[in-house]
Amino acid sequence: MVPLRRLLIVAGTILGVGLVGYIVSFSYVVRAGTVDERHTTDAIVVLGAAQYDGRPSPVLEARLDHALMLYQEGVAPIIVLTGGIGTGDTTSEALVGKRYLEGHHIPATALVVRPEGRSTVSSMEAIARWLERQGLERITLVSDPFHMARLRLEAERLGIVAYTSPTRTSPISGSLRGELPYYAAEAFKVPVAWVRSWR
């Protein structure tokens, strides 16, 4: 029988390593959220968020407004909208985003709807397929700051040259209390994305 003391040492070591790993991951997520890259790319990609009866939620609206600003600055000639149809909805997040930007005088020819994704992974995979068909590879990713670390890892996994430009006007970003649960959750998700990117 293994002595109790040895079991406690092993358990303590595992917990300690796990805690250090989580702190490193959390720090990486926070740091990635501060990076705003305004390089010229082929397309601006907006990650989806909730919509309500055809209207973007405040979170989605903040992402769309940021993409609009980047488009007006000449970062890319195309805005790609992602996000599928949520439970109980009849319209995709991507289509709601397109209509919102059309209402802000972005021509329909500059807007691409990719509504296949219901998650970060599936949305990025849909973007990768679209980029391959179009012969494009450089994109600017727009989402909330907490999302940027995982988006970058997914882009690397899919062979996409991606730059990040997080919105600063999202209601989630308004306070530490509001942001903290999202950063904490992403710190668990990022190691999984990192493992996926190295397969």
C-alpha positions as CSV (number, residue, x, y, z in Angstrom):
1,M,0.0,0.0,0.0
2,V,1.3,3.4,-0.9
3,P,1.9,5.5,2.2
4,L,-0.5,8.4,2.6
5,R,2.4,10.9,2.8
6,R,3.6,9.8,-0.7
7,L,0.0,10.1,-2.1
8,L,-0.2,13.6,-0.7
9,I,3.1,14.6,-2.2
10,V,2.1,13.3,-5.6
11,A,-1.3,15.0,-5.4
12,G,0.3,18.3,-4.3
13,T,2.8,18.1,-7.2
14,I,0.0,17.5,-9.7
15,L,-2.0,20.4,-8.3
16,G,1.0,22.6,-8.3
17,V,1.9,21.9,-11.9
18,G,-1.7,22.4,-12.9
19,L,-1.9,25.7,-11.1
20,V,1.3,27.0,-12.7
21,G,0.0,25.9,-16.1
22,Y,-3.3,27.6,-15.6
23,I,-1.5,30.9,-14.5
24,V,0.7,30.7,-17.6
25,S,-2.4,30.1,-19.8
26,F,-4.3,32.9,-18.2
27,S,-1.4,35.3,-18.7
28,Y,-1.2,34.4,-22.3
29,V,-4.9,35.0,-22.8
30,V,-4.7,38.4,-21.2
31,R,-1.6,39.4,-23.1
32,A,-3.0,38.3,-26.5
33,G,-6.1,40.4,-25.8
34,T,-3.9,43.6,-25.7
35,V,-2.4,43.1,-29.2
36,D,-4.0,45.2,-32.0
37,E,-2.5,44.6,-35.4
38,R,-3.5,46.9,-38.2
39,H,-1.7,45.2,-41.1
40,T,-3.2,45.2,-44.6
41,T,-4.8,41.8,-45.2
42,D,-7.2,40.1,-47.6
43,A,-10.2,40.1,-45.4
44,I,-11.6,41.2,-42.0
45,V,-13.2,38.3,-40.2
46,V,-15.8,39.0,-37.6
47,L,-16.5,36.2,-35.1
48,G,-20.2,35.8,-34.4
49,A,-22.1,36.5,-31.2
50,A,-25.8,36.5,-30.2
51,Q,-28.5,38.3,-32.2
52,Y,-32.0,39.0,-31.0
53,D,-34.8,38.8,-33.6
54,G,-32.6,40.1,-36.4
55,R,-30.8,42.7,-34.3
56,P,-27.2,42.3,-33.2
57,S,-26.6,41.9,-29.4
58,P,-24.4,44.7,-27.9
59,V,-21.5,42.3,-28.0
60,L,-22.0,41.5,-31.7
61,E,-22.6,45.2,-32.5
62,A,-19.3,46.2,-30.9
63,R,-17.5,43.6,-33.1
64,L,-19.3,44.9,-36.2
65,D,-18.5,48.5,-35.4
66,H,-14.8,47.6,-35.0
67,A,-14.8,45.8,-38.3
68,L,-16.5,48.8,-39.9
69,M,-13.8,51.0,-38.6
70,L,-11.0,48.7,-39.9
71,Y,-12.7,48.6,-43.3
72,Q,-12.9,52.4,-43.4
73,E,-9.2,52.5,-42.5
74,G,-8.4,50.4,-45.5
75,V,-7.2,47.3,-43.6
76,A,-9.0,44.9,-46.0
77,P,-11.4,45.2,-48.9
78,I,-13.7,42.5,-47.6
79,I,-15.6,41.8,-44.3
80,V,-16.5,38.2,-43.7
81,L,-19.3,37.6,-41.2
82,T,-19.4,34.3,-39.3
83,G,-21.9,32.7,-36.9
84,G,-24.7,30.2,-37.4
85,I,-28.3,30.0,-36.4
86,G,-28.8,29.7,-32.6
87,T,-31.3,27.5,-30.9
88,G,-34.8,29.0,-31.4
89,D,-33.5,31.5,-34.0
90,T,-34.5,31.8,-37.6
91,T,-31.6,34.0,-38.8
92,S,-27.9,33.4,-38.6
93,E,-25.6,35.7,-36.7
94,A,-23.6,36.2,-39.9
95,L,-26.6,37.4,-41.9
96,V,-27.6,39.8,-39.1
97,G,-24.1,41.2,-39.2
98,K,-24.3,41.6,-43.0
99,R,-27.5,43.6,-42.8
100,Y,-26.1,45.7,-40.0
101,L,-23.1,46.7,-42.0
102,E,-25.2,47.3,-45.1
103,G,-27.2,49.7,-43.0
104,H,-23.9,51.5,-42.4
105,H,-23.2,51.9,-46.1
106,I,-20.9,49.0,-46.7
107,P,-21.6,47.7,-50.2
108,A,-22.9,44.2,-50.4
109,T,-20.1,43.3,-52.7
110,A,-17.7,43.8,-49.8
111,L,-19.6,41.5,-47.4
112,V,-19.3,37.7,-47.3
113,V,-21.6,35.6,-45.1
114,R,-20.3,32.3,-43.7
115,P,-23.0,31.0,-41.4
116,E,-21.8,27.4,-41.0
117,G,-20.1,27.8,-37.7
118,R,-21.7,27.3,-34.3
119,S,-18.4,27.4,-32.4
120,T,-15.0,29.0,-32.7
121,V,-13.6,25.9,-34.2
122,S,-16.3,25.3,-36.8
123,S,-16.3,29.0,-37.7
124,M,-12.6,29.1,-38.3
125,E,-12.7,25.9,-40.3
126,A,-15.4,27.4,-42.5
127,I,-13.2,30.5,-43.0
128,A,-10.2,28.3,-43.9
129,R,-12.3,26.5,-46.6
130,W,-13.5,29.8,-48.0
131,L,-10.0,31.3,-48.0
132,E,-8.6,28.3,-49.9
133,R,-11.4,28.5,-52.5
134,Q,-10.7,32.2,-53.0
135,G,-6.9,31.8,-53.0
136,L,-6.5,34.1,-50.0
137,E,-4.6,33.6,-46.8
138,R,-4.1,36.8,-44.8
139,I,-6.9,37.8,-42.4
140,T,-7.6,40.2,-39.6
141,L,-9.6,38.6,-36.8
142,V,-12.2,40.7,-34.9
143,S,-13.7,39.6,-31.6
144,D,-13.5,40.4,-27.9
145,P,-10.1,40.6,-26.3
146,F,-10.5,37.4,-24.3
147,H,-11.1,35.5,-27.5
148,M,-7.9,36.4,-29.3
149,A,-5.5,33.9,-28.0
150,R,-7.6,30.9,-29.0
151,L,-8.4,32.4,-32.4
152,R,-4.8,32.8,-33.1
153,L,-4.1,29.2,-32.2
154,E,-6.9,28.0,-34.4
155,A,-5.7,30.1,-37.3
156,E,-2.2,28.6,-36.9
157,R,-3.6,25.1,-36.9
158,L,-5.5,25.8,-40.1
159,G,-2.5,27.4,-41.9
160,I,-4.1,30.9,-41.9
161,V,-1.9,34.0,-41.6
162,A,-3.9,35.9,-39.0
163,Y,-3.6,39.2,-37.3
164,T,-5.8,40.2,-34.4
165,S,-7.7,43.4,-33.7
166,P,-10.0,43.1,-30.7
167,T,-12.9,45.5,-30.1
168,R,-12.6,47.8,-27.1
169,T,-16.2,48.8,-26.9
170,S,-17.8,45.5,-26.1
171,P,-20.0,45.6,-22.9
172,I,-18.0,42.6,-21.7
173,S,-14.8,44.7,-21.7
174,G,-16.4,47.4,-19.6
175,S,-15.2,46.1,-16.2
176,L,-12.9,43.6,-14.7
177,R,-15.8,41.9,-13.0
178,G,-17.5,41.5,-16.4
179,E,-14.3,40.3,-18.2
180,L,-12.9,38.0,-15.6
181,P,-15.2,35.0,-16.1
182,Y,-14.5,35.0,-19.9
183,Y,-10.7,35.2,-19.4
184,A,-10.9,32.4,-16.8
185,A,-12.8,30.2,-19.1
186,E,-10.5,30.9,-22.0
187,A,-7.5,30.0,-19.9
188,F,-8.9,26.4,-19.7
189,K,-9.7,26.3,-23.5
190,V,-6.4,27.6,-24.8
191,P,-4.3,24.6,-23.8
192,V,-6.7,22.4,-25.7
193,A,-6.4,24.7,-28.7
194,W,-2.7,24.6,-28.4
195,V,-2.6,20.8,-28.4
196,R,-4.9,20.8,-31.5
197,S,-2.5,23.2,-33.3
198,W,0.4,20.8,-32.8
199,R,-1.3,17.7,-34.1
